[in-house]
């Protein structure tokens, strides 16, 4: 999942060979992790 650096919209699907924002056309995207919380238990 990516987030556009310019318009801050989340982009779920993106083609790996064509990374640009479908909303504003920006090519600066942040890679974000899905908003699932991973709970690690300490051993
Ligand atoms: Zn954008």
mmCIF file of the protein (N, C-alpha, C, O) and its ligand, coordinates in Angstrom:
data_MODEL
# 
_entry.id   MODEL 
# 
loop_
_entity.id 
_entity.type 
_entity.pdbx_number_of_molecules 
1 polymer     1 
2 non-polymer 1 
# 
_entity_poly.entity_id                      1 
_entity_poly.type                           'polypeptide(L)' 
_entity_poly.nstd_linkage                   no 
_entity_poly.nstd_monomer                   no 
_entity_poly.pdbx_seq_one_letter_code       
;(UNK)(UNK)(UNK)(UNK)(UNK)(UNK)(UNK)(UNK)(UNK)(UNK)(UNK)(UNK)(UNK)(UNK)(UNK)(UNK)
(UNK)(UNK)(UNK)(UNK)(UNK)(UNK)(UNK)(UNK)(UNK)(UNK)(UNK)(UNK)(UNK)(UNK)(UNK)(UNK)
(UNK)(UNK)(UNK)(UNK)(UNK)(UNK)(UNK)(UNK)(UNK)(UNK)(UNK)
;
_entity_poly.pdbx_seq_one_letter_code_can   XXXXXXXXXXXXXXXXXXXXXXXXXXXXXXXXXXXXXXXXXXX 
_entity_poly.pdbx_strand_id                 A 
# 
loop_
_entity_poly_seq.entity_id 
_entity_poly_seq.num 
_entity_poly_seq.mon_id 
_entity_poly_seq.hetero 
1 1  UNK n 
1 2  UNK n 
1 3  UNK n 
1 4  UNK n 
1 5  UNK n 
1 6  UNK n 
1 7  UNK n 
1 8  UNK n 
1 9  UNK n 
1 10 UNK n 
1 11 UNK n 
1 12 UNK n 
1 13 UNK n 
1 14 UNK n 
1 15 UNK n 
1 16 UNK n 
1 17 UNK n 
1 18 UNK n 
1 19 UNK n 
1 20 UNK n 
1 21 UNK n 
1 22 UNK n 
1 23 UNK n 
1 24 UNK n 
1 25 UNK n 
1 26 UNK n 
1 27 UNK n 
1 28 UNK n 
1 29 UNK n 
1 30 UNK n 
1 31 UNK n 
1 32 UNK n 
1 33 UNK n 
1 34 UNK n 
1 35 UNK n 
1 36 UNK n 
1 37 UNK n 
1 38 UNK n 
1 39 UNK n 
1 40 UNK n 
1 41 UNK n 
1 42 UNK n 
1 43 UNK n 
# 
loop_
_struct_asym.id 
_struct_asym.entity_id 
A 1 
B 2 
# 
loop_
_chem_comp.id 
_chem_comp.type 
_chem_comp.mon_nstd_flag 
UNK 'L-peptide linking' . 
ZN  non-polymer         . 
# 
_pdbx_entity_nonpoly.entity_id   2 
_pdbx_entity_nonpoly.name        ? 
_pdbx_entity_nonpoly.comp_id     ZN 
# 
_pdbx_nonpoly_scheme.asym_id         B 
_pdbx_nonpoly_scheme.entity_id       2 
_pdbx_nonpoly_scheme.mon_id          ZN 
_pdbx_nonpoly_scheme.ndb_seq_num     1 
_pdbx_nonpoly_scheme.pdb_seq_num     101 
_pdbx_nonpoly_scheme.auth_seq_num    101 
_pdbx_nonpoly_scheme.pdb_mon_id      ZN 
_pdbx_nonpoly_scheme.auth_mon_id     ZN 
_pdbx_nonpoly_scheme.pdb_strand_id   A 
_pdbx_nonpoly_scheme.pdb_ins_code    . 
# 
loop_
_atom_site.group_PDB 
_atom_site.id 
_atom_site.type_symbol 
_atom_site.label_atom_id 
_atom_site.label_alt_id 
_atom_site.label_comp_id 
_atom_site.label_asym_id 
_atom_site.label_entity_id 
_atom_site.label_seq_id 
_atom_site.pdbx_PDB_ins_code 
_atom_site.Cartn_x 
_atom_site.Cartn_y 
_atom_site.Cartn_z 
_atom_site.occupancy 
_atom_site.B_iso_or_equiv 
_atom_site.pdbx_formal_charge 
_atom_site.auth_seq_id 
_atom_site.auth_comp_id 
_atom_site.auth_asym_id 
_atom_site.auth_atom_id 
_atom_site.pdbx_PDB_model_num 
ATOM   1   N  N  . UNK A 1 1  ? 0.838  -1.189  0.000   1.00 0.00 ? 1   UNK A N  1 
ATOM   2   C  CA . UNK A 1 1  ? 0.000  0.000   0.000   1.00 0.00 ? 1   UNK A CA 1 
ATOM   3   C  C  . UNK A 1 1  ? 0.880  1.248   0.000   1.00 0.00 ? 1   UNK A C  1 
ATOM   4   O  O  . UNK A 1 1  ? 1.906  1.318   0.676   1.00 0.00 ? 1   UNK A O  1 
ATOM   5   N  N  . UNK A 1 2  ? 0.444  2.211   -0.772  1.00 0.00 ? 2   UNK A N  1 
ATOM   6   C  CA . UNK A 1 2  ? 1.216  3.433   -0.870  1.00 0.00 ? 2   UNK A CA 1 
ATOM   7   C  C  . UNK A 1 2  ? 0.369  4.624   -0.451  1.00 0.00 ? 2   UNK A C  1 
ATOM   8   O  O  . UNK A 1 2  ? -0.860 4.563   -0.468  1.00 0.00 ? 2   UNK A O  1 
ATOM   9   N  N  . UNK A 1 3  ? 1.032  5.701   -0.077  1.00 0.00 ? 3   UNK A N  1 
ATOM   10  C  CA . UNK A 1 3  ? 0.337  6.949   0.196   1.00 0.00 ? 3   UNK A CA 1 
ATOM   11  C  C  . UNK A 1 3  ? 1.038  8.051   -0.581  1.00 0.00 ? 3   UNK A C  1 
ATOM   12  O  O  . UNK A 1 3  ? 2.259  8.201   -0.551  1.00 0.00 ? 3   UNK A O  1 
ATOM   13  N  N  . UNK A 1 4  ? 0.210  8.810   -1.273  1.00 0.00 ? 4   UNK A N  1 
ATOM   14  C  CA . UNK A 1 4  ? 0.763  9.908   -2.064  1.00 0.00 ? 4   UNK A CA 1 
ATOM   15  C  C  . UNK A 1 4  ? 1.328  10.975  -1.145  1.00 0.00 ? 4   UNK A C  1 
ATOM   16  O  O  . UNK A 1 4  ? 0.697  11.362  -0.162  1.00 0.00 ? 4   UNK A O  1 
ATOM   17  N  N  . UNK A 1 5  ? 2.503  11.440  -1.469  1.00 0.00 ? 5   UNK A N  1 
ATOM   18  C  CA . UNK A 1 5  ? 3.145  12.451  -0.646  1.00 0.00 ? 5   UNK A CA 1 
ATOM   19  C  C  . UNK A 1 5  ? 2.516  13.818  -0.849  1.00 0.00 ? 5   UNK A C  1 
ATOM   20  O  O  . UNK A 1 5  ? 2.576  14.676  0.032   1.00 0.00 ? 5   UNK A O  1 
ATOM   21  N  N  . UNK A 1 6  ? 1.916  14.017  -2.006  1.00 0.00 ? 6   UNK A N  1 
ATOM   22  C  CA . UNK A 1 6  ? 1.346  15.320  -2.329  1.00 0.00 ? 6   UNK A CA 1 
ATOM   23  C  C  . UNK A 1 6  ? -0.082 15.478  -1.824  1.00 0.00 ? 6   UNK A C  1 
ATOM   24  O  O  . UNK A 1 6  ? -0.395 16.445  -1.129  1.00 0.00 ? 6   UNK A O  1 
ATOM   25  N  N  . UNK A 1 7  ? -0.946 14.533  -2.169  1.00 0.00 ? 7   UNK A N  1 
ATOM   26  C  CA . UNK A 1 7  ? -2.363 14.682  -1.800  1.00 0.00 ? 7   UNK A CA 1 
ATOM   27  C  C  . UNK A 1 7  ? -2.767 13.786  -0.636  1.00 0.00 ? 7   UNK A C  1 
ATOM   28  O  O  . UNK A 1 7  ? -3.915 13.813  -0.191  1.00 0.00 ? 7   UNK A O  1 
ATOM   29  N  N  . UNK A 1 8  ? -1.821 12.995  -0.149  1.00 0.00 ? 8   UNK A N  1 
ATOM   30  C  CA . UNK A 1 8  ? -2.014 12.180  1.054   1.00 0.00 ? 8   UNK A CA 1 
ATOM   31  C  C  . UNK A 1 8  ? -3.087 11.107  0.903   1.00 0.00 ? 8   UNK A C  1 
ATOM   32  O  O  . UNK A 1 8  ? -3.608 10.595  1.894   1.00 0.00 ? 8   UNK A O  1 
ATOM   33  N  N  . UNK A 1 9  ? -3.408 10.776  -0.318  1.00 0.00 ? 9   UNK A N  1 
ATOM   34  C  CA . UNK A 1 9  ? -4.404 9.731   -0.506  1.00 0.00 ? 9   UNK A CA 1 
ATOM   35  C  C  . UNK A 1 9  ? -3.732 8.370   -0.503  1.00 0.00 ? 9   UNK A C  1 
ATOM   36  O  O  . UNK A 1 9  ? -2.591 8.203   -0.934  1.00 0.00 ? 9   UNK A O  1 
ATOM   37  N  N  . UNK A 1 10 ? -4.480 7.415   -0.004  1.00 0.00 ? 10  UNK A N  1 
ATOM   38  C  CA . UNK A 1 10 ? -3.963 6.061   0.021   1.00 0.00 ? 10  UNK A CA 1 
ATOM   39  C  C  . UNK A 1 10 ? -4.245 5.379   -1.305  1.00 0.00 ? 10  UNK A C  1 
ATOM   40  O  O  . UNK A 1 10 ? -5.336 5.493   -1.863  1.00 0.00 ? 10  UNK A O  1 
ATOM   41  N  N  . UNK A 1 11 ? -3.264 4.684   -1.787  1.00 0.00 ? 11  UNK A N  1 
ATOM   42  C  CA . UNK A 1 11 ? -3.392 3.970   -3.045  1.00 0.00 ? 11  UNK A CA 1 
ATOM   43  C  C  . UNK A 1 11 ? -3.165 2.494   -2.747  1.00 0.00 ? 11  UNK A C  1 
ATOM   44  O  O  . UNK A 1 11 ? -2.064 2.070   -2.397  1.00 0.00 ? 11  UNK A O  1 
ATOM   45  N  N  . UNK A 1 12 ? -4.226 1.737   -2.895  1.00 0.00 ? 12  UNK A N  1 
ATOM   46  C  CA . UNK A 1 12 ? -4.112 0.324   -2.528  1.00 0.00 ? 12  UNK A CA 1 
ATOM   47  C  C  . UNK A 1 12 ? -3.458 -0.494  -3.625  1.00 0.00 ? 12  UNK A C  1 
ATOM   48  O  O  . UNK A 1 12 ? -2.600 -1.339  -3.369  1.00 0.00 ? 12  UNK A O  1 
ATOM   49  N  N  . UNK A 1 13 ? -3.881 -0.228  -4.848  1.00 0.00 ? 13  UNK A N  1 
ATOM   50  C  CA . UNK A 1 13 ? -3.335 -1.010  -5.942  1.00 0.00 ? 13  UNK A CA 1 
ATOM   51  C  C  . UNK A 1 13 ? -2.476 -0.115  -6.817  1.00 0.00 ? 13  UNK A C  1 
ATOM   52  O  O  . UNK A 1 13 ? -2.865 0.992   -7.188  1.00 0.00 ? 13  UNK A O  1 
ATOM   53  N  N  . UNK A 1 14 ? -1.319 -0.620  -7.129  1.00 0.00 ? 14  UNK A N  1 
ATOM   54  C  CA . UNK A 1 14 ? -0.436 0.145   -7.997  1.00 0.00 ? 14  UNK A CA 1 
ATOM   55  C  C  . UNK A 1 14 ? 0.394  -0.832  -8.810  1.00 0.00 ? 14  UNK A C  1 
ATOM   56  O  O  . UNK A 1 14 ? 0.773  -1.905  -8.341  1.00 0.00 ? 14  UNK A O  1 
ATOM   57  N  N  . UNK A 1 15 ? 0.660  -0.429  -10.030 1.00 0.00 ? 15  UNK A N  1 
ATOM   58  C  CA . UNK A 1 15 ? 1.508  -1.268  -10.859 1.00 0.00 ? 15  UNK A CA 1 
ATOM   59  C  C  . UNK A 1 15 ? 2.956  -0.991  -10.506 1.00 0.00 ? 15  UNK A C  1 
ATOM   60  O  O  . UNK A 1 15 ? 3.384  0.161   -10.425 1.00 0.00 ? 15  UNK A O  1 
ATOM   61  N  N  . UNK A 1 16 ? 3.682  -2.037  -10.303 1.00 0.00 ? 16  UNK A N  1 
ATOM   62  C  CA . UNK A 1 16 ? 5.061  -1.896  -9.843  1.00 0.00 ? 16  UNK A CA 1 
ATOM   63  C  C  . UNK A 1 16 ? 5.933  -1.122  -10.821 1.00 0.00 ? 16  UNK A C  1 
ATOM   64  O  O  . UNK A 1 16 ? 6.861  -0.418  -10.424 1.00 0.00 ? 16  UNK A O  1 
ATOM   65  N  N  . UNK A 1 17 ? 5.628  -1.260  -12.082 1.00 0.00 ? 17  UNK A N  1 
ATOM   66  C  CA . UNK A 1 17 ? 6.474  -0.599  -13.075 1.00 0.00 ? 17  UNK A CA 1 
ATOM   67  C  C  . UNK A 1 17 ? 5.968  0.787   -13.453 1.00 0.00 ? 17  UNK A C  1 
ATOM   68  O  O  . UNK A 1 17 ? 6.515  1.441   -14.341 1.00 0.00 ? 17  UNK A O  1 
ATOM   69  N  N  . UNK A 1 18 ? 4.925  1.221   -12.774 1.00 0.00 ? 18  UNK A N  1 
ATOM   70  C  CA . UNK A 1 18 ? 4.383  2.542   -13.109 1.00 0.00 ? 18  UNK A CA 1 
ATOM   71  C  C  . UNK A 1 18 ? 3.883  3.208   -11.834 1.00 0.00 ? 18  UNK A C  1 
ATOM   72  O  O  . UNK A 1 18 ? 2.679  3.324   -11.604 1.00 0.00 ? 18  UNK A O  1 
ATOM   73  N  N  . UNK A 1 19 ? 4.819  3.636   -11.024 1.00 0.00 ? 19  UNK A N  1 
ATOM   74  C  CA . UNK A 1 19 ? 4.456  4.191   -9.733  1.00 0.00 ? 19  UNK A CA 1 
ATOM   75  C  C  . UNK A 1 19 ? 4.153  5.667   -9.869  1.00 0.00 ? 19  UNK A C  1 
ATOM   76  O  O  . UNK A 1 19 ? 5.053  6.502   -9.961  1.00 0.00 ? 19  UNK A O  1 
ATOM   77  N  N  . UNK A 1 20 ? 2.856  5.971   -9.881  1.00 0.00 ? 20  UNK A N  1 
ATOM   78  C  CA . UNK A 1 20 ? 2.454  7.370   -9.774  1.00 0.00 ? 20  UNK A CA 1 
ATOM   79  C  C  . UNK A 1 20 ? 1.040  7.455   -9.222  1.00 0.00 ? 20  UNK A C  1 
ATOM   80  O  O  . UNK A 1 20 ? 0.252  6.518   -9.346  1.00 0.00 ? 20  UNK A O  1 
ATOM   81  N  N  . UNK A 1 21 ? 0.736  8.576   -8.620  1.00 0.00 ? 21  UNK A N  1 
ATOM   82  C  CA . UNK A 1 21 ? -0.558 8.753   -7.990  1.00 0.00 ? 21  UNK A CA 1 
ATOM   83  C  C  . UNK A 1 21 ? -1.645 8.906   -9.051  1.00 0.00 ? 21  UNK A C  1 
ATOM   84  O  O  . UNK A 1 21 ? -1.528 9.758   -9.932  1.00 0.00 ? 21  UNK A O  1 
ATOM   85  N  N  . UNK A 1 22 ? -2.700 8.094   -8.981  1.00 0.00 ? 22  UNK A N  1 
ATOM   86  C  CA . UNK A 1 22 ? -3.789 8.195   -9.954  1.00 0.00 ? 22  UNK A CA 1 
ATOM   87  C  C  . UNK A 1 22 ? -4.667 9.423   -9.717  1.00 0.00 ? 22  UNK A C  1 
ATOM   88  O  O  . UNK A 1 22 ? -5.499 9.758   -10.561 1.00 0.00 ? 22  UNK A O  1 
ATOM   89  N  N  . UNK A 1 23 ? -4.494 10.085  -8.597  1.00 0.00 ? 23  UNK A N  1 
ATOM   90  C  CA . UNK A 1 23 ? -5.330 11.239  -8.272  1.00 0.00 ? 23  UNK A CA 1 
ATOM   91  C  C  . UNK A 1 23 ? -4.709 12.545  -8.743  1.00 0.00 ? 23  UNK A C  1 
ATOM   92  O  O  . UNK A 1 23 ? -5.379 13.374  -9.360  1.00 0.00 ? 23  UNK A O  1 
ATOM   93  N  N  . UNK A 1 24 ? -3.437 12.724  -8.451  1.00 0.00 ? 24  UNK A N  1 
ATOM   94  C  CA . UNK A 1 24 ? -2.810 13.996  -8.799  1.00 0.00 ? 24  UNK A CA 1 
ATOM   95  C  C  . UNK A 1 24 ? -1.622 13.826  -9.730  1.00 0.00 ? 24  UNK A C  1 
ATOM   96  O  O  . UNK A 1 24 ? -1.062 14.809  -10.216 1.00 0.00 ? 24  UNK A O  1 
ATOM   97  N  N  . UNK A 1 25 ? -1.238 12.582  -9.980  1.00 0.00 ? 25  UNK A N  1 
ATOM   98  C  CA . UNK A 1 25 ? -0.148 12.351  -10.913 1.00 0.00 ? 25  UNK A CA 1 
ATOM   99  C  C  . UNK A 1 25 ? 1.230  12.491  -10.310 1.00 0.00 ? 25  UNK A C  1 
ATOM   100 O  O  . UNK A 1 25 ? 2.235  12.439  -11.018 1.00 0.00 ? 25  UNK A O  1 
ATOM   101 N  N  . UNK A 1 26 ? 1.277  12.670  -8.998  1.00 0.00 ? 26  UNK A N  1 
ATOM   102 C  CA . UNK A 1 26 ? 2.572  12.790  -8.349  1.00 0.00 ? 26  UNK A CA 1 
ATOM   103 C  C  . UNK A 1 26 ? 3.324  11.467  -8.393  1.00 0.00 ? 26  UNK A C  1 
ATOM   104 O  O  . UNK A 1 26 ? 2.728  10.392  -8.325  1.00 0.00 ? 26  UNK A O  1 
ATOM   105 N  N  . UNK A 1 27 ? 4.610  11.564  -8.505  1.00 0.00 ? 27  UNK A N  1 
ATOM   106 C  CA . UNK A 1 27 ? 5.415  10.341  -8.520  1.00 0.00 ? 27  UNK A CA 1 
ATOM   107 C  C  . UNK A 1 27 ? 6.130  10.122  -7.201  1.00 0.00 ? 27  UNK A C  1 
ATOM   108 O  O  . UNK A 1 27 ? 6.968  9.230   -7.072  1.00 0.00 ? 27  UNK A O  1 
ATOM   109 N  N  . UNK A 1 28 ? 5.792  10.942  -6.232  1.00 0.00 ? 28  UNK A N  1 
ATOM   110 C  CA . UNK A 1 28 ? 6.406  10.778  -4.919  1.00 0.00 ? 28  UNK A CA 1 
ATOM   111 C  C  . UNK A 1 28 ? 5.409  10.063  -4.019  1.00 0.00 ? 28  UNK A C  1 
ATOM   112 O  O  . UNK A 1 28 ? 4.439  10.655  -3.545  1.00 0.00 ? 28  UNK A O  1 
ATOM   113 N  N  . UNK A 1 29 ? 5.663  8.801   -3.798  1.00 0.00 ? 29  UNK A N  1 
ATOM   114 C  CA . UNK A 1 29 ? 4.760  8.006   -2.974  1.00 0.00 ? 29  UNK A CA 1 
ATOM   115 C  C  . UNK A 1 29 ? 5.515  7.410   -1.802  1.00 0.00 ? 29  UNK A C  1 
ATOM   116 O  O  . UNK A 1 29 ? 6.670  6.996   -1.911  1.00 0.00 ? 29  UNK A O  1 
ATOM   117 N  N  . UNK A 1 30 ? 4.834  7.384   -0.705  1.00 0.00 ? 30  UNK A N  1 
ATOM   118 C  CA . UNK A 1 30 ? 5.398  6.723   0.465   1.00 0.00 ? 30  UNK A CA 1 
ATOM   119 C  C  . UNK A 1 30 ? 4.881  5.303   0.507   1.00 0.00 ? 30  UNK A C  1 
ATOM   120 O  O  . UNK A 1 30 ? 3.717  5.043   0.202   1.00 0.00 ? 30  UNK A O  1 
ATOM   121 N  N  . UNK A 1 31 ? 5.731  4.411   0.878   1.00 0.00 ? 31  UNK A N  1 
ATOM   122 C  CA . UNK A 1 31 ? 5.279  3.052   1.086   1.00 0.00 ? 31  UNK A CA 1 
ATOM   123 C  C  . UNK A 1 31 ? 4.761  2.946   2.514   1.00 0.00 ? 31  UNK A C  1 
ATOM   124 O  O  . UNK A 1 31 ? 5.476  3.241   3.472   1.00 0.00 ? 31  UNK A O  1 
ATOM   125 N  N  . UNK A 1 32 ? 3.524  2.525   2.639   1.00 0.00 ? 32  UNK A N  1 
ATOM   126 C  CA . UNK A 1 32 ? 2.973  2.386   3.981   1.00 0.00 ? 32  UNK A CA 1 
ATOM   127 C  C  . UNK A 1 32 ? 2.570  0.946   4.210   1.00 0.00 ? 32  UNK A C  1 
ATOM   128 O  O  . UNK A 1 32 ? 2.384  0.171   3.272   1.00 0.00 ? 32  UNK A O  1 
ATOM   129 N  N  . UNK A 1 33 ? 2.445  0.621   5.441   1.00 0.00 ? 33  UNK A N  1 
ATOM   130 C  CA . UNK A 1 33 ? 2.006  -0.729  5.770   1.00 0.00 ? 33  UNK A CA 1 
ATOM   131 C  C  . UNK A 1 33 ? 0.505  -0.722  5.962   1.00 0.00 ? 33  UNK A C  1 
ATOM   132 O  O  . UNK A 1 33 ? -0.066 0.286   6.377   1.00 0.00 ? 33  UNK A O  1 
ATOM   133 N  N  . UNK A 1 34 ? -0.132 -1.822  5.668   1.00 0.00 ? 34  UNK A N  1 
ATOM   134 C  CA . UNK A 1 34 ? -1.570 -1.917  5.912   1.00 0.00 ? 34  UNK A CA 1 
ATOM   135 C  C  . UNK A 1 34 ? -1.871 -1.674  7.381   1.00 0.00 ? 34  UNK A C  1 
ATOM   136 O  O  . UNK A 1 34 ? -1.095 -2.053  8.258   1.00 0.00 ? 34  UNK A O  1 
ATOM   137 N  N  . UNK A 1 35 ? -3.017 -1.032  7.641   1.00 0.00 ? 35  UNK A N  1 
ATOM   138 C  CA . UNK A 1 35 ? -3.323 -0.644  9.024   1.00 0.00 ? 35  UNK A CA 1 
ATOM   139 C  C  . UNK A 1 35 ? -3.757 -1.817  9.898   1.00 0.00 ? 35  UNK A C  1 
ATOM   140 O  O  . UNK A 1 35 ? -4.761 -1.752  10.607  1.00 0.00 ? 35  UNK A O  1 
ATOM   141 N  N  . UNK A 1 36 ? -2.995 -2.855  9.829   1.00 0.00 ? 36  UNK A N  1 
ATOM   142 C  CA . UNK A 1 36 ? -3.249 -3.966  10.729  1.00 0.00 ? 36  UNK A CA 1 
ATOM   143 C  C  . UNK A 1 36 ? -2.189 -3.954  11.819  1.00 0.00 ? 36  UNK A C  1 
ATOM   144 O  O  . UNK A 1 36 ? -1.002 -3.782  11.546  1.00 0.00 ? 36  UNK A O  1 
ATOM   145 N  N  . UNK A 1 37 ? -2.607 -4.128  12.989  1.00 0.00 ? 37  UNK A N  1 
ATOM   146 C  CA . UNK A 1 37 ? -1.677 -4.078  14.105  1.00 0.00 ? 37  UNK A CA 1 
ATOM   147 C  C  . UNK A 1 37 ? -1.160 -5.477  14.392  1.00 0.00 ? 37  UNK A C  1 
ATOM   148 O  O  . UNK A 1 37 ? -1.908 -6.419  14.651  1.00 0.00 ? 37  UNK A O  1 
ATOM   149 N  N  . UNK A 1 38 ? 0.123  -5.557  14.333  1.00 0.00 ? 38  UNK A N  1 
ATOM   150 C  CA . UNK A 1 38 ? 0.734  -6.837  14.630  1.00 0.00 ? 38  UNK A CA 1 
ATOM   151 C  C  . UNK A 1 38 ? 1.097  -6.865  16.111  1.00 0.00 ? 38  UNK A C  1 
ATOM   152 O  O  . UNK A 1 38 ? 1.799  -5.991  16.620  1.00 0.00 ? 38  UNK A O  1 
ATOM   153 N  N  . UNK A 1 39 ? 0.616  -7.857  16.756  1.00 0.00 ? 39  UNK A N  1 
ATOM   154 C  CA . UNK A 1 39 ? 0.902  -7.933  18.188  1.00 0.00 ? 39  UNK A CA 1 
ATOM   155 C  C  . UNK A 1 39 ? 1.962  -9.008  18.425  1.00 0.00 ? 39  UNK A C  1 
ATOM   156 O  O  . UNK A 1 39 ? 1.753  -10.194 18.171  1.00 0.00 ? 39  UNK A O  1 
ATOM   157 N  N  . UNK A 1 40 ? 3.058  -8.562  18.900  1.00 0.00 ? 40  UNK A N  1 
ATOM   158 C  CA . UNK A 1 40 ? 4.131  -9.487  19.190  1.00 0.00 ? 40  UNK A CA 1 
ATOM   159 C  C  . UNK A 1 40 ? 4.176  -9.743  20.693  1.00 0.00 ? 40  UNK A C  1 
ATOM   160 O  O  . UNK A 1 40 ? 4.217  -8.824  21.511  1.00 0.00 ? 40  UNK A O  1 
ATOM   161 N  N  . UNK A 1 41 ? 4.167  -10.989 21.006  1.00 0.00 ? 41  UNK A N  1 
ATOM   162 C  CA . UNK A 1 41 ? 4.237  -11.324 22.418  1.00 0.00 ? 41  UNK A CA 1 
ATOM   163 C  C  . UNK A 1 41 ? 5.674  -11.567 22.834  1.00 0.00 ? 41  UNK A C  1 
ATOM   164 O  O  . UNK A 1 41 ? 6.414  -12.301 22.179  1.00 0.00 ? 41  UNK A O  1 
ATOM   165 N  N  . UNK A 1 42 ? 6.038  -10.967 23.886  1.00 0.00 ? 42  UNK A N  1 
ATOM   166 C  CA . UNK A 1 42 ? 7.380  -11.176 24.414  1.00 0.00 ? 42  UNK A CA 1 
ATOM   167 C  C  . UNK A 1 42 ? 7.474  -12.548 25.061  1.00 0.00 ? 42  UNK A C  1 
ATOM   168 O  O  . UNK A 1 42 ? 6.590  -12.989 25.795  1.00 0.00 ? 42  UNK A O  1 
ATOM   169 N  N  . UNK A 1 43 ? 8.561  -13.184 24.761  1.00 0.00 ? 43  UNK A N  1 
ATOM   170 C  CA . UNK A 1 43 ? 8.706  -14.529 25.331  1.00 0.00 ? 43  UNK A CA 1 
ATOM   171 C  C  . UNK A 1 43 ? 9.556  -14.472 26.594  1.00 0.00 ? 43  UNK A C  1 
ATOM   172 O  O  . UNK A 1 43 ? 9.795  -15.502 27.224  1.00 0.00 ? 43  UNK A O  1 
HETATM 173 ZN ZN . ZN  B 2 .  ? -1.614 12.315  -5.228  1.00 0.00 ? 101 ZN  A ZN 1 
# 
